[in-house]
Amino acid sequence: MKIKHTTQDVEKYKGDMITYFVHQKSKGVPVCNNKYVQETIMLAFKAGDFSGKEGEILLFYPAGKGKLPAKRILVVGLGKAEEGESNNGVKPVDSWRDNYRRAGGKVSETALRTKADNILLVVPDSFILNKGETTECITEGVVLGSYQFKKYMKTKQDDELQGELKEIQLFTEKAEKPVLLGFYRGKIAALACCTARDMANEPGNVWTPARFAEFGRKLAKTYNLTCKVLSKTDLQRLKMGGILGVNRGSALPPKLVILEYKTSPRNPTLLLVGKGLTFDSGGISLKPPKGMEEMKFDMCGGAAVLGAMQAVGEEKPKGINIVAVVPATENMPGSSALKPGDIITIYGGKTVEVINTDAEGRLILSDALAYGIKQYKPKAVVDLATLTGAVVIGLGHHRTGLLGNNDALVQKVMAAGDRSGEPLWRLPLGPEYSKQIKSKVADIKNVGNRAAGTITAAAFLQEFVGDVPWVHLDIAGTAYNFTDKPYVPSSGPSGTGVRTLLELIRNWK
C-alpha cells in the first residue's frame, strides 16, 4: 500500500474516493469548502440524513454540472467543535486527537466496504489542533483502519465483501514543514502498530521464539541498531531460571532478544521489556480448551516493544538511548515441564516457589528485567505484558492497567497513553500486596490468593527492579479484543502499546 502526501488539485483527482471532514453546527448546515460537496450536504441535511455528528458519514456519487471526477465522495462528521468535556467547556486536546483518528478510521472502513482501492483525504482546517497534529492523527487513523491480515486466506469466498486499499493520499494546500512532519509521524506510528498486529496474528506454529530473534536481527540490519540474541546455552550460563523453567515443556528453545538504539553514553537509557510468550497452554496448570487459540496473542507485549523499535529506527530520536528486551518462549505441558511446587532461581539469585505454572509471564519477565537493569543501567524501565485475566475483570477491554514505583514516570506514561488514544488506569502497589506473595519455602511465590491478582503480579515484578523508576503495563484486556474503534479491529490484536511507547520517547525530557 502506498501512503503519500499531496498538494495537487483535488478537483482533478480521478481515484475511487475523495473524503472531506466537517463539523456539526449548533444551528445550521455543516460547512465544507468545496461548493459542489456543500450543495449535497445541504440536501442531506434538509432531508435529516446528515448533520455532521461524530462518526456520521455521507457517501454519494458525483453527477451533474461542476461534479468532481472521483467515483465517490465521502463526507465524515467530526461532531460539535464547541462540545465540552472539561470544566471550561472545551473538549480536551487528546480527545480531539482521537476524534481525528476515528474519523480517519471511518474513511478506511467505508473504502474497504465499497472496495475503493485509491482514496484521497482532504485534511480539514482545524482550529482545535494545529494542522500538523490534525494531519498526524488522520493519517494514523486511516492507515490503522485499513489494516487487514489475509496472509493465510488462499481462496476468496464468493460473498467476501472487504476490499483492499492500495493507495492513500493526504491533501493539504501547502507542503508546510509541520504538515509534512505530522504526516510522517502518523504514518510511522501507524505502520509500526500494524507490524505488531502482524506478529500477533501469526499462528503459534509460525511465530516462534526463533522468529522473534529473526525479526530483531532484521530490524537491526534495516535501521543500524545493535541486536544480541541469547540462546538457551547463554541463558543456562546466566542462570535465568524463569525463562528456562517456563520453557522446559516446549520442544522449541527459548530466546532472549535484545535490541539497542544508541546515541551517546551521556544520554539517559530507557529500558523496554515485552513479554514474548509465543503460545501459552498454561503448562501443567493447563488452561481450559475454550478460547485457548487466543493464547497465540500472549506475545503482544514483545510485539509492541519491537514495533516501537521499528518506529525508533525510522525516527532516530535524539537525546536518549533505548534498549528493548524480549524474553521469548512457549509454555507447554511436556514431560519435562515445570510443576506446581517446583522452586526456581531467577537471574540474580532470588528464589521462586511456583504455585501455578500458568502464571508464567512474570517468571520470564523477572529474568529480563533483572538482567536488563544490571547490564544497561537504565534511567527508567517500562514493561508490557498480557499478564493477568484479573485486569480484564477489573478494567474490561477499555483501559490498560498501569502500576509503577515512580510518580513522575507514571505521569509521563499516562500522558503518552492519552495522546495516543491508548488509555491507562493506575492501580496501587504497596507492602500489603507484596505480603500476598511471600513463600514459606522460597523468597517469594509466583501467585498469591485470588484477590488483587493484577496488583500482586506487579508486586512480583517489583521484586526485580529495585529502586529504578519503573512502570508495568498489563495489556491483557487491550492487546486483543480492545474497545472497538474505527481504526482498531473489532477482534484480534490491536497493537496497543506501540504508540504509547513512541509518544513517551518522542516527548522524553
N, C-alpha and C positions, 0 to 999 in steps of 0.2 A: 504494500500500500504506500502510495506517495502522499506526503503531507507537506504543504508548502504555503508560504505567504505570497500574496499578490497585490499589486496596485492597479492592475489592468481594469479597463472599463467593465463594470458589472453588466451594463446593458448590452454588452456584446457576448456575454458568456452563453455558450450553446450546450452546456452539460446537462446532466439529468435533473438537477435541482438547485435553486438558489434559496437561501434562507435569510429572512430578516427577523429582528428581535424588537418587540415593542413592549412598553409599559402600560399597565392598566391605569386608566384615569379615574379619579373620584367621580367626575362627571364628564360625560362625553366620550368621543371615539379615540381609541389608541392612535398614536401618530407614528407614521412611517415616512422616511424621507424620499421614498420613491412614489411619484404621483399615481402611476398605474396600480401599484400594490395598495396604496391608500384607498383608491376607489373600491377595490374588492373588500378591504377591511370594513369600509363604511357599510357596504351591502350586508356583510355578515353580521356586523354589529346591530344594524336595524332589524335583522331577522332574529336576533337574540342568540346567534350561534357562536359569537366570538367577542370577548371583552378584554382580552389581554391578561387574564388571570394567570398566575404562575403555573407553568406546565401545560397550559391550554395551547392547542395548535389549530392552525387554519391551513389546509392544504388545497391548492387549486391548480388548474391547468390553464396557462395564459392563452387568451384568444382575443381577437378584435383589434381595433386601432391602438397603436402605441404599445402593443404587448411586448413582453420580454422574450428573447429567443430560447431560453431554457425550457425543458419539457415540463417542469413542475416549479411552483413557487410555494414555499413553506413560510408561515409566519408563526413565531413562537412567543407566547406570552411570558413576561418576566414578573408579573404581579405589580402591586402598587409600590411606587418608589417611596411614598410617604408612610407606608405601613410600618408601625413601630413595634419593636420587640424589646427595646431597652427603656430605661427610666426617662430619658429625654425624648422619647418618641421617634428615635432614629434606629432603623434596623442595623445591628452590628455589622461591621465590615466583613468579618469572617462568614457571617450568614449570607451576605451578598456574594462573596466568593463562591460559596457552594451553590447559590442560586444560579450563577452563570455556568457552573459545571453541569448542573442538572439540565439547564437549557441546552447546552451542547450535547448532552446525552439524549435529549428528546429528538434532536436533529438526526443522530445516528439511528435511533430507534425507528424513526419514520423512514429513513433512507433504506434500512435493511428490509423493512416491511414492504416497501414499494419497489424494491430491487433497483434503487437508484445507485449506480456504481460511482459516478463522478459528481461531486457536490461542491458548492461554494457557499461560504457563510460570510455575511456582511457584519463585521464587528460593530456593535452599536456604540454611539457616542454616549457613554455612561457618565453621569455626573456624580455617581456614587463611588465608583472605583476609578482610578486613573486608567487611561487607555491601555497601558502596559499590563496591568492586573486583569483588566477585562479580557484582553486577548489571551493572556496566560490561562485563565480559568475556562474560557470557552474552548480553547484548544485542548486542554486536559479532558474536558467533558466529552467532546466529540470523538477524540481518539480512544478514550476508555470505553465509551459507549459502543464503538464499532467492533469491540473485541469479540472474537468467536474462536472456539477450539474445535476444529473439524479434522484434525490430523488422521484420525482412525476411522473416519466415515468414508469408506471406499466406494459405496454405491449411493446414488442420490435417490431419495424417495419421490414418488410422483406428487405427493402432497407437501413437499418441502417448500416453505414459504420464504425463509430468510435469504436475502441476497448477500452480497459481499462488497464492501466498499473498496474501491481501487484507487481513488484519488480524492483527497480533501484539500480544499484551498480556503484560506482565511484572507478576507479582503479588508484592507484599510486604505484610505485615500493617499496616505503618505507612509513611506517606509522609515518612520522615525525610530531612533535608537531604542527608546523604551518599549515601543510596539514590537520591534524585532526581538528584543530581549525577552519580553513576555511570551512571544510565540515560541521561542526556543526553549524557555524554561518549562512551559506547558507541555511541549512535545517530548522533551527529555524525561520529565516526571511520568507522563502517561505511558511511554514506551517501556520505561523501567518497571512500572507496575504490571504492564502486560507480560513482561518477561517473567516476573514472579508468578503470575497466573499460569503461564505456560508450564513452568516447572511443576506447580502443584497439580495441574490437570493430568500430567503424565502418570500412567499407572505404576504401581509399586514394582512390577517386574521390569520396568524400563528405567524409572528414576531411582537408581540405587545409590549407595554411598559413593561408588566409583564415578557415577555421573556428576555428583556434586563436585568431586575433585576435578573431573574433566572440565566442568563449566568454570570453576575457579581459575584453572590454568588458561582457559580461553580468554577470560576477562583480563587476566594479567598480560597476555600477549597483545590483546587488542588495545589496551589503554596504558601500557607501560607501568603496570602495577607489579608488586612482588607477590608471588604465590608460593606457599610452602604447604605440602600435604604430609601429615604424619600418618604412617602406616600402622598396622596392628603391632608390628615389632617395635616401632617407636613408642607406641602407647604403653606397651609392656615395660619397656625400658624406663619410661617416665612414671610408671606405676599409677596409671589413670584407671583406677578400679571401677569408676562409674560407667564410662563408655565400654570398657571391656566386659563388665558384668552384664550390662544390658545386651551386649552383642553375643553372649555365649550361646544362645539358642538359634542363632542365624548361621546359614551356610556362607553368607557374604561377609567379608572382613570389614571392619569399621574404618572410617577416615576422620581425621581432624583437619579441616580445610582452613587455611589462614591466608588472608589477602591483606596486603599493606599498601596504603596510599601515603607517600612520604613527601613532605615539603621541606621542613627544616627541623633539626633537633631542638631548636629554641621554641618551636611551636607546641602547643598542648596536643596530647593524643586522646582521641575519642575511641573507646573500645566498643564494638558492636558484636553481640553474641546472639546467634539464632539457632533454635532447636531444629535439628535435621533428622528427625525420625522418619525414615522413608516409608515404613509401614509399621503400624503398631497393633499387634494382635492382643496385646495385654500380657503376653508371656504366659507363665504358669497360671497367673491370675487372669485367665482368659476372658476376653470381652464377650458379651452376647452376640450372636450372629447378625441380628438386625442392625443394619447401619454400619457394619464393620468395614464395608467397602470405602467409606469416607475416611478411614484411617490412613489412606494414602496422603491425606491432607495434613498429617501430623508433622510435616516438614515445612509448613508455611512460614515459620519463624526464620528458618535458614534461607528460604526463598526470598523473603523480604530483605534480609541483610545483603544477599548477593545482588538482588535487584537494585538496592540503594547504591551498592558499589559500582554497578553499571552506570548509574547517573553521575556518581562522583567522577568516574573515569571520563565521562563526556564533559562535565563542567569544570573539573580541575579547580576546586575551591582553594583559596589562599588562606594562610594563617592557621592551618590545622592539619594534623596527621590523623589518619583513620586506619584502624585495624579491625578487620572483620574475621570472626571465628565461627565456624560451623561444625559442631560435632555431629557426625552422620553415621547412623546405623539403623538396622531393623530391630524390632523387639518381637522375637518369635519363641514358641514353646518347644524348642528342640530338646533332645535328650540331655544336653549339657546346660540347659537354661538355668538362669538364676532362680532360686526357690525362695518362697516366703520363709523368713527366719535366718537366711544367709546374712553374713556380715562381710562388707567390702570396705576397701580403703581408697578414699578419694585422693587425687593429686595433692600433695602437701601433708598427708598423713592422717587426716581426720577419718574416723571410722563411722560406718553407717549400717544400722540394722535394717534390712529390707523386710518390711511388713507386707507390702503389696507390690508385686512386680509390674503392675500396670501404672504405678507412679514412677515411671522410668525417665520422663523428661528431665526432672530435677536432678537425676543422677548423672546424666550426660552433661547437663549444663554446669553442674558444680565443678567437674573437671575442667571444662572450657573456661569458666570464669576464673578459677584459681590459677590456671596456667596463664591465661591472658593477662591478668593483673600482675603476676610475678614477672613475666617476660617483658611486658611493654610499658609498665609503669604509667597507666593512663590517668588523665586528669578526671575523666568521667567514664562511666560504663552504662550502656543500655542493652538489656537483653529482651528478646521477643520469643514467645513460645505459646503454642497451643497446649497449655499446661493442665488446666483443670475443667472438668464439667461443672464444677461449682460456680465458676464465673458466669456460665450461661444461665444457671438458675438465678443468680443474683442480678445480672445486668441484661439478660436476654442477648439478642443479636444486634443490639443498638450501640453499645459502647464497649471499648476495650478496658479491662481492669488495669489500673496502674498502682504500683506500690514502690516506695523508694525511701532512702535514708537521708536525703538531702533536699530541703525545701526549694532551694534555688534551681537545682537541676529538674526537680519535679515541675516547677512552673515553666521552665523552658520547654520541656517535652509536652506539657499540657497545651501551651500556646501553639506549638508546632502541629499538634493534632487538630486544634480548632482551625488553623489556617488551611490545613489540607483536607478538611471535611472528614477526618477520621477521629471522632470524639472519644475522649478518655474520661474515666471516672476514678478518682483516687480512693483507695481503701487504706485502712490503718495498718501499722506494724507496731510491735511492742513486745516486751518480755512476757506479757500474759499469753501471747500467742506462741512464742518460742517455747514456753513450758510444755506445750502440747506435743512437741516432737522430741522431748528428752527420752532417751532409751535407758533401760536398766542393764543392758549388756554391751552397749557401744556408746560412742559420743552422742549420736543422735539417731533417730529412726526416720524413715522416709515418708511416713504419714502419721497424722495424729488421729483424733476421732473425727466424726463427720462434720462437726461444727467448724465454720470458718475455713473451709478447705482451700479456697484460693489464697487466703492470708497465710495459712500455715505452710503452703507450698512456697510462697515467697520468703517466709521466715527461714525455711530450709536453705534457700539460695543465699540469703543474707549471711549465713554462717561462712560463706566462702568469698565474700567481698571485702570484709574488714571495714576500714574507715573510708575507703574510696567512695566518692559520690556515685550513687548507683540508682537506676530506675529499672524496674521489671514491668514488662507489658504482657499481660495474659490475654492472648488474642484468640482463645478457644471459641469465643462467640462471634468473632468478627472476621476471622480468616476465611471462613466459608459460610454460606447462607446468611451473609451480612444483610442488614436492613436494605430492602430493595430501593434502589435509586436508578434513574435512567442510565447512569454511567457505571453502575455496579450490577453484575449478573444476579438474577433472582435466585439462582442456585449455583453451587460450585464456588471456586476460590475467588476472593475479592482482590487479592494483592495488598491487603491492608498492612500498614507499617512502612511500606516503601516510601510513600510521600511524606509521612510523618518524620522519618529519619532524614529525608532530604531537606525538609523545611528546617529541622533542627540544625543541620550542617550549614545550610545557607545563611542562617541567622546567628551562627555561633559567634560569641564575643567573649 
